[in-house]
Amino acid sequence: MVAPEHFGQWLAKELEERGWNPSEMARRCNVSHVAILRVISGERNAGPDLCRAIAKALEMPEEKVFRLAGHLSALPAPDDDLSFSEVYDMMKRLTPEERQEIMEYVEWRYRRAADKSLR
């Protein structure tokens, strides 16, 4: 994850990857391009309303953008393994039935690993 003070750098990278400029992002967020430029430059932090708009424009979970902007604590990731937070974001998008199926698989893998360690 990105430190809150680097949110602007993260946002600039996201725009670059999409081929968007700050004006395009501003249009999609329904804010002035100056507001986006100030966030990118680090002159201002993205508030909750702008974070919601950015999440919607980037088609990302709001929670992820809020965490990146420093409005929510980072999720704990053992050994700084970012895959845990990525899996969390993906799981939230699945239906309850799909999440249950994944959990059953994880439980099976966990039991299998535990059985091997007892040998």
C-alpha positions in Angstrom: 0.0 0.0 0.0 1.0 3.6 -0.4 1.8 5.9 2.5 -0.8 8.8 2.8 1.8 11.4 2.0 2.4 9.6 -1.4 -1.3 9.5 -2.3 -0.7 12.2 -5.0 2.1 10.1 -6.6 -0.1 7.1 -6.5 -3.0 9.0 -8.2 -0.6 10.4 -10.8 0.5 6.9 -11.6 -3.1 5.6 -11.9 -3.9 8.4 -14.3 -0.8 7.7 -16.4 -1.7 4.0 -16.6 -5.1 4.9 -17.9 -3.8 7.6 -20.3 -5.8 10.3 -18.4 -4.7 13.7 -17.6 -5.7 15.6 -14.4 -8.5 17.4 -16.4 -10.0 14.1 -17.4 -9.9 12.9 -13.8 -11.5 16.1 -12.6 -14.2 15.7 -15.2 -14.9 12.2 -14.0 -14.9 13.3 -10.4 -17.0 16.4 -11.1 -14.4 18.7 -9.5 -12.1 21.4 -10.8 -8.8 20.3 -12.4 -7.0 22.5 -9.9 -8.3 20.2 -7.0 -6.8 17.2 -8.7 -3.6 19.0 -9.4 -3.3 20.0 -5.7 -3.8 16.4 -4.6 -1.2 15.2 -7.1 1.3 17.8 -6.0 0.7 17.1 -2.3 -0.5 20.6 -1.7 -3.8 19.2 -0.4 -5.1 15.9 0.8 -8.1 14.2 -0.8 -11.1 14.5 1.5 -13.8 11.9 1.9 -16.0 13.2 -0.9 -13.1 13.4 -3.4 -11.9 9.9 -2.3 -15.4 8.5 -3.1 -15.3 10.3 -6.5 -11.8 9.0 -7.3 -12.8 5.4 -6.3 -15.8 5.6 -8.6 -13.8 7.1 -11.5 -11.1 4.4 -11.1 -13.6 1.7 -10.5 -11.9 0.7 -7.3 -13.3 -0.1 -3.8 -13.8 3.1 -1.8 -12.2 1.5 1.1 -8.9 1.1 -0.9 -8.8 4.7 -1.9 -9.6 5.8 1.7 -6.8 3.7 3.0 -4.4 5.0 0.4 -5.4 8.6 1.3 -4.8 7.9 5.0 -8.4 8.2 6.1 -8.4 4.5 7.3 -5.7 2.4 8.9 -3.8 0.1 6.6 -4.9 -3.5 6.7 -2.3 -5.7 8.5 -0.3 -7.7 6.1 2.0 -10.3 7.6 5.5 -9.9 6.4 4.3 -6.8 4.3 2.8 -9.2 1.8 0.4 -7.1 -0.2 -1.4 -10.1 -1.5 -3.5 -10.2 1.6 -5.0 -6.8 1.0 -5.5 -7.6 -2.7 -7.3 -10.8 -1.8 -9.5 -8.9 0.6 -10.4 -6.4 -2.1 -11.3 -9.2 -4.5 -13.3 -11.2 -1.9 -15.5 -8.2 -1.2 -16.6 -8.2 -4.8 -17.8 -11.8 -4.8 -21.2 -13.1 -3.9 -21.6 -14.7 -0.5 -21.8 -18.1 -2.1 -18.5 -17.5 -4.0 -16.8 -16.3 -0.8 -18.0 -19.4 1.0 -16.5 -21.6 -1.7 -13.2 -19.8 -1.4 -13.2 -20.1 2.4 -13.9 -23.8 2.1 -10.9 -24.2 -0.1 -8.7 -22.1 2.2 -9.8 -24.2 5.2 -9.0 -27.4 3.3 -5.5 -26.1 2.4 -4.9 -25.0 6.0 -5.9 -28.4 7.3 -3.7 -30.1 4.7 -0.7 -28.0 5.7 -1.4 -28.6 9.4 -1.5 -32.4 8.8 1.8 -32.3 7.0 3.4 -30.4 9.9 2.3 -33.1 12.3 4.1 -35.9 10.4 
